[in-house]
Each structure stands twice: as C-alpha cells, then as structure tokens.
Amino acid sequence: MTDVAEQQRQAHLTVLNRERRKEELKEVIVELHPLLVDIVDEGTHIVYEAFMHSKKYKDTKTMENLALPMTCYLQLDMLDAMSVMVKEAICLPANLQLRAISESHLFTRFLVQDEGMFEKRAIAYSYEFHRKNIKIGKRLKRFKGIEDDWSEHIQQLKDSGFEGVIEEHKRTKKKFEDKYHGKPYSWYSLYDGPTDNAELIDYVLKHIPENAEGGPESIKILTEVNSQTMHGTDQLLRLGTSEGGSGNLNALRCFNSVKAFITCYGYAAMQTYYSLSILAGRGGNDLERTRQLWINNFSPRIKRLERFEDA
C-alpha cells in the first residue's frame, strides 16, 4: 500500500491553473516584466550613490541623509518582488507590494514637501526604525521573562544624536493624550504634522499638480480600489455567493480585467521611479539622466501598455 504522504497531487485546475493565466496575459507580460526589471536596475544605482553620499556625513551625525535612501530602498525592494510576480501573472497579491510602495512614496513626498522641515522630519523617520526595533526587542525579552532597561536604549539613541526627536516624541505623545484621547500617532505627526494617514494624504496632494504623473491618481489607488482589496473585500466576493445565491469559487491568480492587472504594476513602477527621481535630485546622482530616462524610455513604455486595457 502506497504511503499517502507520497501521493503527490497537482493543483486542482478549477482553483489554480498557472499556465492558463500566463497565457492569457502573455503579450502584456512580455512588455511589463522587462520594464519593471529596467526600473529596478536603474534604481539600484540611484540608491547606492545616495547611500554612499550619505556616508560622507557619518562623522557629523546628520541622520537626515539616510531617510530618503531608506524610503526608496523599500520601494525598490517591493518592485523587485513584483518583477518576479508579474512573470507568473499574479495580480491580487501584488497589491500588497503596491500598497507598501504607495505608502513609502507618500512618505518620500512628505519628507521633501517643506525644505525648512526636511531635517527634522527625516531624523524623525530614521528614529522611528530604532524606536520600533527597541520596542519589539523589549516585548520579545518580556515574553521570555527577561526585563529590559528601556532607559539604557534611549540614552544610547540620545548619544547618537536623536535627543531632539526623543523630546519631540514626548511632547507629541502628551498632545495626543490630551487633545485626541490617546489616539495613536506616527513619525509624521511630530512637529505638529498630520495626525493620521488621511491628513497626510491631504497634505501631500495639496502640493501636487492635478494631472502630474505620480500625483493624485497614484495616491487614489491606495485609498480607494487598492485599499479595498487589501482588506479582503475582493477576495471575499470571489468566495461568496453568486447573484442566484449559490456558491461561487473563482480561481487563484484571477483578475477583474487586463486593465486592473496593468494598473497595479504600472502604478508601482510610476511611484517608485518618481521617488527615485526625488532622491536623485538631492545628492550623489545625475538628475538629468534620471529625468531623460523617464521621458524617453520608461514613461512611453508604460503608456504603450494602455492598448491592452480594453482587451
């Protein structure tokens, strides 16, 4: 008798037909995949040059020079993952990467919105990573029954040049306790910044021309269609009931339309490259090269994909 564990089964084609999805989107993938790869490849040079540029200031503890490389690195990482996913015709799960890109893109724009506030906001963003890592470490130690001295970590951060933002965190915490009943706040709320993500979006959009590439339409996908998908609404509909009330099960890797597939990856590419162009303009990179690549290469390739949207 054969061991059940040895009886391998292929995917049920009603639930998952990998080759069918790739065949359906073959012409789109042929153009979209190399576009994402080319943007990622170009982005690696921009991030590397910016990071090396920031290292020049290590001795003077100007941590603000790391904030933009950090936001762009995250977007590049997500877009690199999407360049792999697009080859497999994966649509809905790619929205997870798009949401991360959209949020980081928003942070990038916020950081450079007000040059007079750039240093404070950039240091606040950098400090947030240290602060969260310390909090997670403290919780893990507590889980193991080990008490951790928070004040020791805070003192180390103060000695590293974060003293100003640490004091601002205390002020903002009290402000939110008194005025907003203890409502959670993020790094962008420091220095009387937006109180939540909705205010952050409004603040950024006010400074973007209505029809600018990488502008309001790019943010809208985060707050409307894409946000809905992330909370599982679309997936629930796929597993819910049909109009007649009977059960309905659509296949994995399905998509509402070719347009939805292209929109997901197209917005991710556009927002990532826009963030990279902001980074390129602030040190260590050739901004004119970055602009010309967008105008003469990447943007036309994205626009050419529009011919598939009615398919």
N, C-alpha and C positions, 0 to 999 in steps of 0.2 A: 504494500500500500504506500502510495506516494505521500510524503510529508506535506501537509497543507502549506507550510511555510515556503516550500519550494515551488508551489504552483503560482507562478507569476502571471498577472493578468494585464493586458494592455488597457489603456484608458477607454472608458465607455464613450463611444463616438457621439452619443446624444449629449453628453456632458462636456466632452473635450475632444475636439478634432483639430489638432495643431496644424497639420498640413493644409487643411481647408482654409483656415484663417489666413495663413501666409500666402496662399494662392489668391485669395480674394483681394488682398492688399499688395500684391506683388509689385505692381507698377509704382505705387506710392512709396513703398519701402526702398525700392531701388534709388529713388531720389532723396528720400528723407534720411536714411541711415548715413550716407556719406556727408550730408550737410551737418548733422549733429557731431559726427566724428571730427570734421574740419574745425568746427567752432570750439570743441573741447581741446583739440591740439593747439590751436592758436591761443586759447585761454591759458594753457599751461605756461606758456612763455610770459604772458602778461602777469600772472600771479607770481611766477618765480622772480621776475625782475622787480616787482613791487616788494616782495618779501626781502630780497637782497638789499633793496634800497632802504627798507625799514631797519635792517640790522646795523646800518651806519649810525643809528641814533640810540643804540642799546645803552651806551655809557651815560647818556643824559636822561634815560628813563622816560622817553617820550612814547608811551604805550599807544598813543593815538594812531601811530603809523601802522599798527597791526590790525586795526578794526576793519578797514576796507578789504585788505587781503583775506581776512577771515570770512567775511560775508561772501566774497567772490569764490573763495575756495569751496565753500559749502555748495554754492550753485553749480560750480564746475563738477563737483563730485556727483551731484544728483543728475546732471545732464549726461555725464559719462555712463551712469547706470541706465538712463533712458536710451542711450545709443545702442545698448545691448538688447533692451526690451523691445525696441521698435523692430528689430530683425525677426523677433518671434511674434509680431503682430499683437502685442499686449496693449490693451487700451485702458480699461478702468483702473488697474493697479498703478499705471503710470501717473495717474492723477495725484498719488501720494507724493511722488517726486516733484510734480508740478506745484503742489501746494507749498512744499518746503522751499522751492525756488522762488515762488511768488512772495512768500513772507520775507525771505532774505533779500530779495530785490527791493522790497518795500523799506527794509532797514537801511540798505545802501543809499537809497534816495533820501531818506530821513537824515542820515548822517551828514550829507553834503548840502542839505537844504539851506542852512544858515551857517555861513562861514565863521561868524563870530562865536557860534556854539559848537563848532566841529570838535575842538579838542576835548571839551567836557563830555560831549555825547560819545565820542569814540572811546575815551577812557572808561566811561560807564559801561559801554558794550563789552570791552575787554574784561572789565572787572566781573561782569555777570558770569562769565565762564568759570573764573576762580571761585566765586561765591557758591555757585551751584555744585561744583565738584566737592567743595568742602562740606556742604550740607548733605550730599549723598554719602560721602565718606563717613560723616558723623552718624547717619542713620544706619549704615551697614555695621559700624562698630557697636552701636547700641543694640542692634539685632543679635550680635554675638555676645552681648553682655559686657561690652567694654565702654567705659565712659571716656569721652574725648573732650579735650580742653579747647573750646571754640575761641577763647581769647588769645590763645597762642597762635592760631592760624591768622586771626585778624591782625595781630601785631606784625606777623611776617609780611602781610599784604601792605600794611602801613609803611613798613620799612622799604617796601619795593616801589613806593610812590603812589599808592592808592588811598592815602589818608583823606584827601579831599572828597573823593567819591564815597568813601565809607561814611563820612559825616553827613553827606547829602542823602545817603540811604536812610540814615536815622531820621533826618528831617522829613523825608518823603513818607516814611512809614507812619510817623506821628500824624502827618497831614491826612493820610488816607484813613487812619483810625478815627480821627476827629471829624473829618468832613464827609467821608464816604463809608462810614460804618465798617471799617476794616476790609474794604474791597481790595482784592489782590492787585498788585501793580507790577509793571515790568521796568526794565532798564530805561526805556524811552520816556517813562513818566518822571524821571529825575529832572531836576532843574525846571519844574513846572511844565513838563512836557505833556503830551496826550495821556489821558487817564486810562484808555483802553485801546484795543486794536481798531475799533470803529473810528475813534477820534484820530488815530494815527493815519488811517487811510484818508480821511477827510483832509487832514493837514497836508499830506503829500500831494493829493490830487489838486489842491488849490494852486500848486506851483507848476503844474504840468499842462502844456497846451492841449486843447481838447482832442485834436486829431494826431497828436505826436505818437510816433512809434514807441512802444514801451510805455505808453501813457495810460489813461483811464481805462481803456478797453482791456489792457493787460491785467489791471487790478480787479476789474469787474469779474473776471473768471474765477478769482479766488473767493469773492464774497457772494457770488450767485451760483452759477451752474456747478463750478468745481467744488465749492464748499458743500453743496447739497450732496454731491457724490461721495465726498469724504465721510459724511455722517451716515453713509449706508443707505440713503433713500433709494438710490438707483438699484442697488443690489437687492433690496427688499422687494422692489417692484418686479424684479426678474424672477423671484422665488414666490411671488404672491399669487393671487387668483386672476384669471382672465376675465374679460367682460361678461362671460357667461357664468362666472362663479366657480369654474372648475380650476384645478391646479395647473400651474404653468411653470415649466422649467426650461430656461434658455441656457445655452451652452456657455462654458467659461470662454474667455477671450472674445466674447461677443462685443459689439459696439453699436451704438444707436445709428450712426451714419459714418460715411467716409469723412465728412466734414468734422465730426466730433473727434475722430482719430487724429486728423491733421491739426486741428485746433490745439489739442493737448500738447503735442510735440512742438508745434510751431510757436506757441506762446512761451514754452520753456526755453526754446532756443533764443527767441527775441529778448526775453527778460534777462537771461544770463549774459548775453552779449552786451546789452545796454549797461548792465552793472560793470562788466569788464571794461567798457569804454570810459566809465566814470573813474575806475581805478587807473586806467592807462593815462588819464589826464592829470593825475596827482603825483607822479614821480616815477622815474626809472623806466618809462616806456615811451614808444613812439606813437603819440596820439593820432597824428595824421595818418599813419599806416592803419591804425585801428578803424578810423572813420572811413577810409577809402575801401577797406575790405568789406565793410558793411554796405556801403553804397554800391559798389561794383560787383560784389560777389554774394555775400550772404543774403542780403535783402531781396535781390532779384530771384534768388533760388527759392526763398520762402514764398514769394508772390506767385511763382510758377506753379506751386502746389495747388493754387486756387482752382485750377482747371479740373481737379479731381473732385471738388467738393459737391458737385451735383450728381456724382456717379451713384 
